[in-house]
Amino acid sequence: MLLTQSQRRQLRKLAHHLKPVVIIGNAGLNENVIAEIDHALAHHELIKVRINAADKAERQLMIDRIVTATEAGWVLSIGHIAAFYRPAETPRIKLSVPNTAVP
């Protein structure tokens, strides 16, 4: 899912107060963790995930894998925290502009 800068800005404001709902530990990102993230996105639309990876490159690989596996949009990543958005069948979050962006 591709998000415009204004959509990301709007979602970052909404995600600011959220706490991580999924924590990726030392075992890394496996199918069960991806399923849990997918379930959390279906329920909440906008979530934060804590990624306990050793370095930035490894965290970015996990973020990319989450985006691909869940078909979610990447909203932000600060340190070990990343936020993702995927609209529900009946979206509760109304984005400011239509989603016609390029990353």
C-alpha positions as CSV (number, residue, x, y, z in Angstrom):
1,M,0.0,0.0,0.0
2,L,1.4,3.4,-1.0
3,L,0.8,6.4,1.1
4,T,1.3,10.1,0.2
5,Q,3.4,12.3,2.5
6,S,0.2,14.1,3.8
7,Q,-1.4,10.7,4.6
8,R,1.8,9.6,6.4
9,R,1.8,12.9,8.3
10,Q,-1.8,12.4,9.3
11,L,-1.2,8.8,10.4
12,R,2.0,9.7,12.3
13,K,-0.1,12.1,14.4
14,L,-2.6,9.4,15.1
15,A,0.1,6.8,15.9
16,H,2.0,9.1,18.3
17,H,0.1,8.0,21.4
18,L,-0.1,4.3,20.5
19,K,1.9,1.7,22.3
20,P,3.4,-1.3,20.4
21,V,0.9,-4.1,20.1
22,V,3.5,-6.6,18.7
23,I,7.1,-7.1,19.8
24,I,9.5,-8.9,17.6
25,G,12.1,-10.5,20.0
26,N,15.3,-12.3,19.6
27,A,13.7,-15.2,17.6
28,G,13.1,-12.7,14.8
29,L,10.3,-12.4,12.3
30,N,8.5,-15.7,11.6
31,E,5.2,-16.7,10.2
32,N,3.4,-16.6,13.6
33,V,4.6,-13.0,14.2
34,I,3.5,-12.0,10.7
35,A,0.1,-13.6,11.4
36,E,-0.2,-11.7,14.7
37,I,0.7,-8.4,12.9
38,D,-1.9,-9.2,10.2
39,H,-4.5,-9.8,12.9
40,A,-3.7,-6.6,14.7
41,L,-3.9,-4.6,11.5
42,A,-7.3,-6.1,10.7
43,H,-8.5,-5.1,14.1
44,H,-6.9,-1.7,14.7
45,E,-5.9,-0.5,11.1
46,L,-3.0,1.5,12.6
47,I,-0.4,-0.3,14.8
48,K,3.0,0.1,16.2
49,V,5.5,-2.8,16.3
50,R,8.7,-3.0,18.4
51,I,11.5,-4.6,16.4
52,N,14.4,-5.8,18.6
53,A,16.9,-6.3,15.9
54,A,20.7,-5.8,16.3
55,D,21.2,-3.1,13.6
56,K,19.4,-0.7,11.4
57,A,19.8,-2.7,8.2
58,E,18.2,-5.8,9.8
59,R,15.3,-3.7,11.2
60,Q,14.7,-2.3,7.7
61,L,14.6,-5.8,6.2
62,M,12.0,-6.8,8.8
63,I,9.9,-3.7,8.0
64,D,10.1,-4.5,4.3
65,R,9.0,-8.1,4.9
66,I,6.1,-7.0,7.1
67,V,4.9,-4.5,4.5
68,T,5.1,-7.2,1.8
69,A,3.5,-10.0,3.8
70,T,0.6,-7.9,5.2
71,E,0.1,-5.5,2.3
72,A,0.2,-2.7,4.8
73,G,1.6,0.8,4.4
74,W,4.7,1.8,6.3
75,V,4.0,5.0,8.3
76,L,7.1,5.6,10.3
77,S,10.1,4.1,12.0
78,I,12.0,5.7,14.9
79,G,14.6,3.6,16.5
80,H,13.2,0.2,17.3
81,I,9.6,1.3,16.7
82,A,7.7,1.1,13.4
83,A,4.1,1.9,12.6
84,F,2.0,0.3,9.8
85,Y,-1.5,1.1,8.4
86,R,-3.9,-1.0,6.5
87,P,-7.5,0.1,6.1
88,A,-10.2,-2.3,7.3
89,E,-13.1,-3.4,5.1
90,T,-15.1,-0.5,6.7
91,P,-12.3,2.0,7.5
92,R,-12.5,3.9,10.8
93,I,-9.6,6.2,9.9
94,K,-10.5,8.6,7.1
95,L,-7.3,9.7,5.2
96,S,-7.2,13.3,4.0
97,V,-6.6,12.6,0.3
98,P,-7.2,9.6,-2.0
99,N,-4.4,7.1,-2.1
100,T,-2.8,7.8,-5.5
101,A,0.8,8.2,-4.3
102,V,4.1,6.9,-5.3
103,P,6.5,6.1,-2.3
